[in-house]
Amino acid sequence: MYGHHHYAVASMLPVSLGTLFTVGWVFMAVVTVVFLIASLGQLVRPVRGAKP
């Protein structure tokens, strides 16, 4: 029973690492998109304000 549980944990390790890697990439992508949207908003806002 203990051996089987240990095997299950060991077999889940690569999956958890892959999940963490994927989550890391998604987090970076979200941060990049938010940063780009914020930058575009900063650039567009004065132009909108200048136009009547």
C-alpha distance matrix in Angstrom:
0.0 3.8 5.4 5.1 6.2 8.6 9.9 10.6 12.5 14.3 15.3 16.7 18.8 21.6 21.8 22.2 24.7 26.6 26.6 28.0 30.5 31.6 31.9 33.9 36.3 36.7 37.5 40.0 41.5 41.9 43.5 45.8 46.9 47.5 49.5 51.5 52.3 53.3 55.5 57.1 57.7 59.4 61.6 62.4 63.1 66.3 67.6 67.1 68.8 71.7 72.4 74.2
3.8 0.0 3.8 5.4 5.1 6.1 8.6 9.8 10.6 12.3 14.2 15.4 16.8 20.0 20.6 20.5 22.8 25.1 25.2 26.1 28.7 30.1 30.3 32.0 34.6 35.2 35.7 38.1 40.0 40.4 41.7 44.0 45.4 45.9 47.6 49.8 50.7 51.6 53.7 55.5 56.1 57.7 59.9 60.9 61.5 64.7 66.1 65.7 67.3 70.2 71.0 73.0
5.4 3.8 0.0 3.8 5.4 5.1 6.2 8.7 10.0 10.5 12.2 14.3 15.6 18.3 19.4 19.8 21.7 23.8 24.5 25.6 27.8 29.3 30.0 31.5 33.8 34.8 35.5 37.7 39.4 40.2 41.5 43.7 45.1 45.9 47.5 49.6 50.7 51.7 53.6 55.3 56.2 57.7 59.8 60.9 61.7 64.8 66.0 65.8 67.6 70.3 71.1 73.2
5.1 5.4 3.8 0.0 3.8 5.4 5.0 6.2 8.8 9.8 10.5 12.4 14.5 17.0 17.4 18.3 20.6 22.2 22.7 24.2 26.4 27.5 28.3 30.2 32.3 32.9 34.0 36.3 37.7 38.4 40.1 42.1 43.3 44.2 46.1 47.9 48.9 50.1 52.1 53.6 54.5 56.2 58.2 59.1 60.0 63.2 64.3 63.9 65.8 68.6 69.2 71.2
6.2 5.1 5.4 3.8 0.0 3.8 5.4 5.0 6.3 8.6 9.9 10.7 12.7 15.7 15.8 16.0 18.6 20.5 20.5 21.8 24.3 25.5 25.8 27.7 30.1 30.6 31.4 33.8 35.4 35.9 37.4 39.7 40.8 41.5 43.4 45.4 46.3 47.3 49.4 51.1 51.7 53.4 55.5 56.4 57.2 60.4 61.6 61.2 63.0 65.8 66.5 68.5
8.6 6.1 5.1 5.4 3.8 0.0 3.8 5.4 5.2 6.2 8.6 9.9 10.8 14.0 15.0 15.0 16.9 19.3 19.8 20.6 22.9 24.6 25.1 26.6 29.0 30.0 30.6 32.7 34.6 35.3 36.5 38.7 40.2 40.9 42.5 44.6 45.7 46.7 48.6 50.4 51.3 52.7 54.8 55.9 56.7 59.8 61.1 61.0 62.6 65.4 66.2 68.4
9.9 8.6 6.2 5.0 5.4 3.8 0.0 3.8 5.4 5.0 6.0 8.5 10.0 12.3 13.4 14.4 16.2 17.9 18.9 20.3 22.1 23.6 24.6 26.2 28.2 29.2 30.3 32.3 33.9 34.9 36.4 38.2 39.6 40.7 42.3 44.1 45.3 46.6 48.3 49.9 51.0 52.6 54.5 55.5 56.6 59.7 60.8 60.6 62.5 65.1 65.9 68.1
10.6 9.8 8.7 6.2 5.0 5.4 3.8 0.0 3.8 5.5 5.1 6.2 8.8 11.2 11.3 12.1 14.6 16.1 16.5 18.2 20.3 21.3 22.1 24.1 26.1 26.7 27.9 30.2 31.5 32.3 34.0 36.0 37.1 38.1 40.0 41.8 42.7 44.0 46.0 47.5 48.4 50.2 52.0 52.9 53.9 57.1 58.2 57.9 59.8 62.5 63.1 65.2
12.5 10.6 10.0 8.8 6.3 5.2 5.4 3.8 0.0 3.8 5.5 5.1 6.4 9.7 10.1 9.9 12.3 14.4 14.7 15.7 18.1 19.6 20.0 21.7 24.0 24.9 25.6 27.8 29.5 30.2 31.6 33.7 35.1 35.9 37.6 39.6 40.7 41.7 43.6 45.4 46.2 47.8 49.8 50.9 51.8 54.9 56.1 55.9 57.6 60.4 61.2 63.3
14.3 12.3 10.5 9.8 8.6 6.2 5.0 5.5 3.8 0.0 3.8 5.4 5.3 8.0 9.7 10.2 11.4 13.6 14.9 15.8 17.5 19.3 20.4 21.6 23.7 25.0 26.0 27.7 29.5 30.7 31.9 33.7 35.3 36.5 37.8 39.7 41.1 42.2 43.8 45.6 46.8 48.2 50.0 51.3 52.4 55.4 56.5 56.5 58.4 60.9 61.7 64.1
15.3 14.2 12.2 10.5 9.9 8.6 6.0 5.1 5.5 3.8 0.0 3.8 5.6 6.7 7.7 9.5 11.1 12.2 13.5 15.3 16.7 17.9 19.4 21.1 22.7 23.8 25.2 27.1 28.4 29.6 31.3 32.9 34.2 35.6 37.2 38.8 40.1 41.5 43.1 44.6 45.9 47.6 49.2 50.2 51.5 54.6 55.4 55.4 57.5 60.0 60.6 62.9
16.7 15.4 14.3 12.4 10.7 9.9 8.5 6.2 5.1 5.4 3.8 0.0 3.8 5.7 5.2 6.2 8.7 9.9 10.4 12.2 14.2 15.2 16.2 18.1 20.0 20.8 22.0 24.1 25.5 26.4 28.1 30.0 31.2 32.3 34.1 35.8 36.9 38.3 40.1 41.5 42.6 44.4 46.1 47.1 48.2 51.4 52.3 52.2 54.1 56.7 57.4 59.6
18.8 16.8 15.6 14.5 12.7 10.8 10.0 8.8 6.4 5.3 5.6 3.8 0.0 3.8 5.4 5.2 6.2 8.6 9.8 10.5 12.2 14.1 15.1 16.3 18.4 19.8 20.7 22.4 24.2 25.4 26.7 28.4 30.1 31.2 32.6 34.4 35.8 37.0 38.6 40.3 41.5 43.0 44.7 46.0 47.1 50.1 51.2 51.3 53.1 55.6 56.5 58.9
21.6 20.0 18.3 17.0 15.7 14.0 12.3 11.2 9.7 8.0 6.7 5.7 3.8 0.0 3.8 5.5 5.0 6.0 8.5 9.8 10.3 12.1 14.0 15.1 16.4 18.1 19.6 20.9 22.4 24.0 25.5 26.8 28.4 29.9 31.2 32.7 34.3 35.8 37.1 38.6 40.1 41.7 43.1 44.4 45.8 48.7 49.6 49.8 51.9 54.2 54.9 57.4
21.8 20.6 19.4 17.4 15.8 15.0 13.4 11.3 10.1 9.7 7.7 5.2 5.4 3.8 0.0 3.8 5.4 5.1 6.0 8.6 9.7 10.4 12.0 14.0 15.2 16.2 17.9 19.8 20.8 22.1 24.0 25.4 26.6 28.1 29.8 31.2 32.5 34.1 35.7 37.0 38.3 40.1 41.6 42.6 43.9 47.1 47.8 47.8 49.9 52.4 53.0 55.3
22.2 20.5 19.8 18.3 16.0 15.0 14.4 12.1 9.9 10.2 9.5 6.2 5.2 5.5 3.8 0.0 3.8 5.4 4.9 6.1 8.5 9.7 10.2 12.0 14.1 15.0 16.0 18.1 19.6 20.6 22.0 23.9 25.3 26.4 28.0 29.8 31.0 32.2 34.0 35.6 36.7 38.3 40.1 41.2 42.3 45.3 46.4 46.4 48.3 50.8 51.6 53.9
24.7 22.8 21.7 20.6 18.6 16.9 16.2 14.6 12.3 11.4 11.1 8.7 6.2 5.0 5.4 3.8 0.0 3.8 5.4 5.1 6.1 8.6 9.7 10.4 12.3 14.1 15.0 16.4 18.3 19.8 20.9 22.4 24.2 25.5 26.7 28.4 30.1 31.2 32.6 34.4 35.8 37.1 38.7 40.1 41.4 44.3 45.3 45.6 47.5 49.8 50.7 53.2
26.6 25.1 23.8 22.2 20.5 19.3 17.9 16.1 14.4 13.6 12.2 9.9 8.6 6.0 5.1 5.4 3.8 0.0 3.8 5.4 5.0 6.1 8.5 9.7 10.6 12.2 14.0 15.3 16.4 18.2 19.8 20.9 22.4 24.1 25.5 26.8 28.4 30.0 31.3 32.7 34.2 35.9 37.3 38.4 39.9 42.9 43.6 43.8 46.0 48.3 48.9 51.5
26.6 25.2 24.5 22.7 20.5 19.8 18.9 16.5 14.7 14.9 13.5 10.4 9.8 8.5 6.0 4.9 5.4 3.8 0.0 3.8 5.4 5.0 6.0 8.4 9.8 10.3 11.9 14.0 15.1 16.1 18.0 19.6 20.8 22.1 23.9 25.4 26.5 28.1 29.8 31.1 32.3 34.1 35.8 36.7 38.0 41.1 41.9 41.9 43.9 46.4 47.1 49.4
28.0 26.1 25.6 24.2 21.8 20.6 20.3 18.2 15.7 15.8 15.3 12.2 10.5 9.8 8.6 6.1 5.1 5.4 3.8 0.0 3.8 5.4 5.0 6.0 8.6 9.8 10.2 12.1 14.0 15.0 16.2 18.1 19.7 20.7 22.1 24.0 25.4 26.5 28.1 29.9 31.0 32.5 34.3 35.5 36.6 39.6 40.7 40.9 42.7 45.1 46.1 48.5
30.5 28.7 27.8 26.4 24.3 22.9 22.1 20.3 18.1 17.5 16.7 14.2 12.2 10.3 9.7 8.5 6.1 5.0 5.4 3.8 0.0 3.8 5.5 5.0 6.3 8.7 9.8 10.6 12.3 14.3 15.3 16.5 18.4 20.0 21.0 22.5 24.3 25.6 26.8 28.5 30.1 31.4 32.9 34.3 35.7 38.5 39.4 39.8 41.8 44.0 44.9 47.6
31.6 30.1 29.3 27.5 25.5 24.6 23.6 21.3 19.6 19.3 17.9 15.2 14.1 12.1 10.4 9.7 8.6 6.1 5.0 5.4 3.8 0.0 3.8 5.3 5.1 6.1 8.5 9.8 10.5 12.2 14.1 15.2 16.4 18.2 19.7 20.9 22.4 24.1 25.5 26.7 28.3 30.0 31.4 32.4 33.9 36.9 37.6 37.8 40.0 42.3 42.9 45.4
31.9 30.3 30.0 28.3 25.8 25.1 24.6 22.1 20.0 20.4 19.4 16.2 15.1 14.0 12.0 10.2 9.7 8.5 6.0 5.0 5.5 3.8 0.0 3.8 5.5 5.0 6.0 8.5 9.7 10.3 12.1 14.0 15.1 16.2 18.0 19.7 20.8 22.1 23.9 25.4 26.5 28.2 30.0 31.0 32.1 35.2 36.2 36.2 38.1 40.6 41.4 43.7
33.9 32.0 31.5 30.2 27.7 26.6 26.2 24.1 21.7 21.6 21.1 18.1 16.3 15.1 14.0 12.0 10.4 9.7 8.4 6.0 5.0 5.3 3.8 0.0 3.8 5.5 5.1 6.2 8.6 9.9 10.5 12.2 14.2 15.3 16.3 18.2 19.9 20.9 22.3 24.1 25.5 26.8 28.4 29.9 31.1 33.9 35.0 35.4 37.2 39.5 40.5 43.1
36.3 34.6 33.8 32.3 30.1 29.0 28.2 26.1 24.0 23.7 22.7 20.0 18.4 16.4 15.2 14.1 12.3 10.6 9.8 8.6 6.3 5.1 5.5 3.8 0.0 3.8 5.4 5.1 6.1 8.6 9.9 10.4 12.2 14.2 15.1 16.3 18.2 19.8 20.8 22.3 24.0 25.5 26.7 28.1 29.7 32.5 33.2 33.7 35.8 37.9 38.7 41.4
36.7 35.2 34.8 32.9 30.6 30.0 29.2 26.7 24.9 25.0 23.8 20.8 19.8 18.1 16.2 15.0 14.1 12.2 10.3 9.8 8.7 6.1 5.0 5.5 3.8 0.0 3.8 5.4 5.0 6.1 8.5 9.7 10.4 12.1 14.0 15.1 16.3 18.1 19.7 20.8 22.2 24.1 25.5 26.4 27.8 30.9 31.7 31.7 33.9 36.2 36.8 39.3
37.5 35.7 35.5 34.0 31.4 30.6 30.3 27.9 25.6 26.0 25.2 22.0 20.7 19.6 17.9 16.0 15.0 14.0 11.9 10.2 9.8 8.5 6.0 5.1 5.4 3.8 0.0 3.8 5.4 5.1 6.1 8.5 9.9 10.5 12.1 14.1 15.3 16.3 18.1 19.8 20.8 22.3 24.2 25.4 26.4 29.4 30.6 30.7 32.5 34.9 35.9 38.3
40.0 38.1 37.7 36.3 33.8 32.7 32.3 30.2 27.8 27.7 27.1 24.1 22.4 20.9 19.8 18.1 16.4 15.3 14.0 12.1 10.6 9.8 8.5 6.2 5.1 5.4 3.8 0.0 3.8 5.5 5.1 6.1 8.6 9.9 10.4 12.1 14.1 15.1 16.2 18.1 19.7 20.8 22.3 23.9 25.3 28.0 29.0 29.6 31.4 33.6 34.7 37.4
41.5 40.0 39.4 37.7 35.4 34.6 33.9 31.5 29.5 29.5 28.4 25.5 24.2 22.4 20.8 19.6 18.3 16.4 15.1 14.0 12.3 10.5 9.7 8.6 6.1 5.0 5.4 3.8 0.0 3.8 5.5 5.1 6.1 8.6 9.7 10.4 12.2 14.1 15.1 16.3 18.1 19.8 20.9 22.1 23.7 26.6 27.2 27.6 29.8 31.9 32.7 35.4
41.9 40.4 40.2 38.4 35.9 35.3 34.9 32.3 30.2 30.7 29.6 26.4 25.4 24.0 22.1 20.6 19.8 18.2 16.1 15.0 14.3 12.2 10.3 9.9 8.6 6.1 5.1 5.5 3.8 0.0 3.8 5.4 5.1 6.1 8.4 9.8 10.5 12.1 14.0 15.2 16.2 18.2 19.8 20.7 21.9 25.0 25.9 25.9 27.9 30.3 31.1 33.5
43.5 41.7 41.5 40.1 37.4 36.5 36.4 34.0 31.6 31.9 31.3 28.1 26.7 25.5 24.0 22.0 20.9 19.8 18.0 16.2 15.3 14.1 12.1 10.5 9.9 8.5 6.1 5.1 5.5 3.8 0.0 3.8 5.5 5.1 6.0 8.5 9.9 10.4 12.1 14.1 15.1 16.3 18.2 19.7 20.6 23.4 24.8 25.1 26.7 29.1 30.3 32.8
45.8 44.0 43.7 42.1 39.7 38.7 38.2 36.0 33.7 33.7 32.9 30.0 28.4 26.8 25.4 23.9 22.4 20.9 19.6 18.1 16.5 15.2 14.0 12.2 10.4 9.7 8.5 6.1 5.1 5.4 3.8 0.0 3.8 5.5 5.0 6.1 8.6 9.8 10.4 12.1 14.0 15.2 16.4 18.0 19.6 22.2 23.1 23.8 25.7 27.7 28.8 31.6
46.9 45.4 45.1 43.3 40.8 40.2 39.6 37.1 35.1 35.3 34.2 31.2 30.1 28.4 26.6 25.3 24.2 22.4 20.8 19.7 18.4 16.4 15.1 14.2 12.2 10.4 9.9 8.6 6.1 5.1 5.5 3.8 0.0 3.8 5.4 5.1 6.1 8.5 9.7 10.4 12.0 14.1 15.2 16.0 17.7 20.7 21.3 21.5 23.8 25.9 26.6 29.3
47.5 45.9 45.9 44.2 41.5 40.9 40.7 38.1 35.9 36.5 35.6 32.3 31.2 29.9 28.1 26.4 25.5 24.1 22.1 20.7 20.0 18.2 16.2 15.3 14.2 12.1 10.5 9.9 8.6 6.1 5.1 5.5 3.8 0.0 3.8 5.5 5.1 6.0 8.5 9.8 10.3 12.2 14.2 15.0 15.9 19.0 20.2 20.2 22.0 24.4 25.4 27.9
49.5 47.6 47.5 46.1 43.4 42.5 42.3 40.0 37.6 37.8 37.2 34.1 32.6 31.2 29.8 28.0 26.7 25.5 23.9 22.1 21.0 19.7 18.0 16.3 15.1 14.0 12.1 10.4 9.7 8.4 6.0 5.0 5.4 3.8 0.0 3.8 5.5 5.1 6.1 8.6 9.7 10.5 12.3 14.1 15.1 17.7 19.0 19.7 21.3 23.4 24.8 27.5
51.5 49.8 49.6 47.9 45.4 44.6 44.1 41.8 39.6 39.7 38.8 35.8 34.4 32.7 31.2 29.8 28.4 26.8 25.4 24.0 22.5 20.9 19.7 18.2 16.3 15.1 14.1 12.1 10.4 9.8 8.5 6.1 5.1 5.5 3.8 0.0 3.8 5.4 5.0 6.1 8.4 9.8 10.5 12.0 13.9 16.4 17.0 17.9 20.0 21.7 22.8 25.7
52.3 50.7 50.7 48.9 46.3 45.7 45.3 42.7 40.7 41.1 40.1 36.9 35.8 34.3 32.5 31.0 30.1 28.4 26.5 25.4 24.3 22.4 20.8 19.9 18.2 16.3 15.3 14.1 12.2 10.5 9.9 8.6 6.1 5.1 5.5 3.8 0.0 3.8 5.4 5.1 6.0 8.6 9.8 10.2 11.6 14.8 15.4 15.5 17.7 19.9 20.7 23.3
53.3 51.6 51.7 50.1 47.3 46.7 46.6 44.0 41.7 42.2 41.5 38.3 37.0 35.8 34.1 32.2 31.2 30.0 28.1 26.5 25.6 24.1 22.1 20.9 19.8 18.1 16.3 15.1 14.1 12.1 10.4 9.8 8.5 6.0 5.1 5.4 3.8 0.0 3.8 5.5 5.0 6.2 8.7 9.8 10.3 13.1 14.7 15.0 16.4 18.8 20.2 22.7
55.5 53.7 53.6 52.1 49.4 48.6 48.3 46.0 43.6 43.8 43.1 40.1 38.6 37.1 35.7 34.0 32.6 31.3 29.8 28.1 26.8 25.5 23.9 22.3 20.8 19.7 18.1 16.2 15.1 14.0 12.1 10.4 9.7 8.5 6.1 5.0 5.4 3.8 0.0 3.8 5.4 5.1 6.3 8.6 10.0 12.0 13.2 14.5 16.0 17.7 19.3 22.3
57.1 55.5 55.3 53.6 51.1 50.4 49.9 47.5 45.4 45.6 44.6 41.5 40.3 38.6 37.0 35.6 34.4 32.7 31.1 29.9 28.5 26.7 25.4 24.1 22.3 20.8 19.8 18.1 16.3 15.2 14.1 12.1 10.4 9.8 8.6 6.1 5.1 5.5 3.8 0.0 3.8 5.4 5.0 5.9 8.3 10.7 11.0 11.9 14.2 15.8 16.7 19.8
57.7 56.1 56.2 54.5 51.7 51.3 51.0 48.4 46.2 46.8 45.9 42.6 41.5 40.1 38.3 36.7 35.8 34.2 32.3 31.0 30.1 28.3 26.5 25.5 24.0 22.2 20.8 19.7 18.1 16.2 15.1 14.0 12.0 10.3 9.7 8.4 6.0 5.0 5.4 3.8 0.0 3.8 5.4 5.1 5.7 8.9 10.0 10.1 11.8 14.1 15.2 17.8
59.4 57.7 57.7 56.2 53.4 52.7 52.6 50.2 47.8 48.2 47.6 44.4 43.0 41.7 40.1 38.3 37.1 35.9 34.1 32.5 31.4 30.0 28.2 26.8 25.5 24.1 22.3 20.8 19.8 18.2 16.3 15.2 14.1 12.2 10.5 9.8 8.6 6.2 5.1 5.4 3.8 0.0 3.8 5.7 5.5 7.3 9.4 10.5 11.3 13.2 15.2 18.0
61.6 59.9 59.8 58.2 55.5 54.8 54.5 52.0 49.8 50.0 49.2 46.1 44.7 43.1 41.6 40.1 38.7 37.3 35.8 34.3 32.9 31.4 30.0 28.4 26.7 25.5 24.2 22.3 20.9 19.8 18.2 16.4 15.2 14.2 12.3 10.5 9.8 8.7 6.3 5.0 5.4 3.8 0.0 3.8 5.7 6.5 7.2 9.3 10.8 11.7 13.5 16.8
62.4 60.9 60.9 59.1 56.4 55.9 55.5 52.9 50.9 51.3 50.2 47.1 46.0 44.4 42.6 41.2 40.1 38.4 36.7 35.5 34.3 32.4 31.0 29.9 28.1 26.4 25.4 23.9 22.1 20.7 19.7 18.0 16.0 15.0 14.1 12.0 10.2 9.8 8.6 5.9 5.1 5.7 3.8 0.0 3.8 5.7 5.2 6.2 8.6 10.0 10.8 14.0
63.1 61.5 61.7 60.0 57.2 56.7 56.6 53.9 51.8 52.4 51.5 48.2 47.1 45.8 43.9 42.3 41.4 39.9 38.0 36.6 35.7 33.9 32.1 31.1 29.7 27.8 26.4 25.3 23.7 21.9 20.6 19.6 17.7 15.9 15.1 13.9 11.6 10.3 10.0 8.3 5.7 5.5 5.7 3.8 0.0 3.9 5.5 5.2 6.2 8.6 10.1 12.6
66.3 64.7 64.8 63.2 60.4 59.8 59.7 57.1 54.9 55.4 54.6 51.4 50.1 48.7 47.1 45.3 44.3 42.9 41.1 39.6 38.5 36.9 35.2 33.9 32.5 30.9 29.4 28.0 26.6 25.0 23.4 22.2 20.7 19.0 17.7 16.4 14.8 13.1 12.0 10.7 8.9 7.3 6.5 5.7 3.9 0.0 3.8 5.4 4.9 6.0 8.6 11.5
67.6 66.1 66.0 64.3 61.6 61.1 60.8 58.2 56.1 56.5 55.4 52.3 51.2 49.6 47.8 46.4 45.3 43.6 41.9 40.7 39.4 37.6 36.2 35.0 33.2 31.7 30.6 29.0 27.2 25.9 24.8 23.1 21.3 20.2 19.0 17.0 15.4 14.7 13.2 11.0 10.0 9.4 7.2 5.2 5.5 3.8 0.0 3.8 5.4 5.1 6.3 9.9
67.1 65.7 65.8 63.9 61.2 61.0 60.6 57.9 55.9 56.5 55.4 52.2 51.3 49.8 47.8 46.4 45.6 43.8 41.9 40.9 39.8 37.8 36.2 35.4 33.7 31.7 30.7 29.6 27.6 25.9 25.1 23.8 21.5 20.2 19.7 17.9 15.5 15.0 14.5 11.9 10.1 10.5 9.3 6.2 5.2 5.4 3.8 0.0 3.8 5.5 5.3 7.9
68.8 67.3 67.6 65.8 63.0 62.6 62.5 59.8 57.6 58.4 57.5 54.1 53.1 51.9 49.9 48.3 47.5 46.0 43.9 42.7 41.8 40.0 38.1 37.2 35.8 33.9 32.5 31.4 29.8 27.9 26.7 25.7 23.8 22.0 21.3 20.0 17.7 16.4 16.0 14.2 11.8 11.3 10.8 8.6 6.2 4.9 5.4 3.8 0.0 3.8 5.5 7.2
71.7 70.2 70.3 68.6 65.8 65.4 65.1 62.5 60.4 60.9 60.0 56.7 55.6 54.2 52.4 50.8 49.8 48.3 46.4 45.1 44.0 42.3 40.6 39.5 37.9 36.2 34.9 33.6 31.9 30.3 29.1 27.7 25.9 24.4 23.4 21.7 19.9 18.8 17.7 15.8 14.1 13.2 11.7 10.0 8.6 6.0 5.1 5.5 3.8 0.0 3.8 6.4
72.4 71.0 71.1 69.2 66.5 66.2 65.9 63.1 61.2 61.7 60.6 57.4 56.5 54.9 53.0 51.6 50.7 48.9 47.1 46.1 44.9 42.9 41.4 40.5 38.7 36.8 35.9 34.7 32.7 31.1 30.3 28.8 26.6 25.4 24.8 22.8 20.7 20.2 19.3 16.7 15.2 15.2 13.5 10.8 10.1 8.6 6.3 5.3 5.5 3.8 0.0 3.8
74.2 73.0 73.2 71.2 68.5 68.4 68.1 65.2 63.3 64.1 62.9 59.6 58.9 57.4 55.3 53.9 53.2 51.5 49.4 48.5 47.6 45.4 43.7 43.1 41.4 39.3 38.3 37.4 35.4 33.5 32.8 31.6 29.3 27.9 27.5 25.7 23.3 22.7 22.3 19.8 17.8 18.0 16.8 14.0 12.6 11.5 9.9 7.9 7.2 6.4 3.8 0.0
